Amino acid sequence: MMQIAAFLVFLAMGVTNLLAVQAGLTAVLGVPVLIALVVAVPVFYFRFVGSAAGIVGAIVGWQMSVPMAVLLFCWPVLVYGFLRGGTEARSFLARRAA
């Protein structure tokens, strides 16, 4: 069940990122929506380039604030860092207690 939920979350994030890149290309370059979508697919494929383009697209194309756009595309990294930090802290404290 958890795998299905994770798949759906990452699918929704991928579609959102792709549409944000497309909106940014449409807003910045002024190209038609279909052409921007075709150009957005290879840009979206590269992890960090796609995320940066998605953030810029959300800011320019959807008029989102910078913190909101960054949070929209970077929340998995923040959650991973939080969980990893908690694991490392527990491991460190367990070694000290032993």
N, C-alpha and C positions, 0 to 999 in steps of 0.2 A: 504494500500500500504506500509506503514511504517513497519507494522508487517511482511510482506513478505520480505522486505529488511533486517530487523533485523534477521529473521530466516535464510536467505541465508548467511549473514555475520557470524553468529554463527555456522552454518553448515560448512562453509569453514574453520573457525578457529578450529573446532573440528577435521575435517579430517586432517588439517595441524598438529595439536598437536599429533594425533594418528600416523601419518607417521613419525613425528620427534622422538617420543618414539621408534617406530620400527627401525628407522635408527640408533638411539643410541644403542639399544640392539644388533643390527647386528654388529655395529662397535666395541663395547666394549666386548661383549661376543663371537662374531664370530659365532653366530648361523645362520642357514638359514633364509631367509626372511619370509617364511610362519610361521615358529615356532616363530620368533620374533614378528610377527603380532598377533599371538594368545596370546602370553605373554603380549603384549602391551595393549590389550583391558582391562584387569582388572586393570592394572597400570594407564591407562588413565582415568578410571572411577572415581578415587578419585581426587577431585578438585586440591588441592595444590600439592599433590604427582605427579599427572599427569602433572601439569604445570612445576614443577621442572624437572621432567624427560624429558619433551618436550624441555626445555631450554638446558639441558645437551645433549640431542639427536641432537638438532640443532647445537650445538657447535662441538660435536665430530663427528656426522654422516654427517652433511652437511658443516662442516668447516666454520660456521658463526662466526663473532666476538661476544664477550660476550654482549656488549651493544645492538647489533642488535637482538640477540636471546632473550634477556630480553624484548626489545621493541615489538618484534613479539608476545610474549605470554602475555605481561602485559599491552598492550595499553588499553584494556577495563577498567582496574582498574584506570589507569591514567585519562582517559576521565571521568569516574564516579567521581573521586576525584576533578577534575577541575569543573565539573558541580555542584557537591555538595557544594564545596567551594564558588562558585558564588552565589548559593541560600542562603547559610548561611550568606554571606556578605550582600546581599540585605535585608535579614530579620533583621540583626543586625542594619543596617543603617536605616531601616524603624522604628524600635523601638526607636532609638535615636532621630529621627526627630519628633516622636509623643510626 
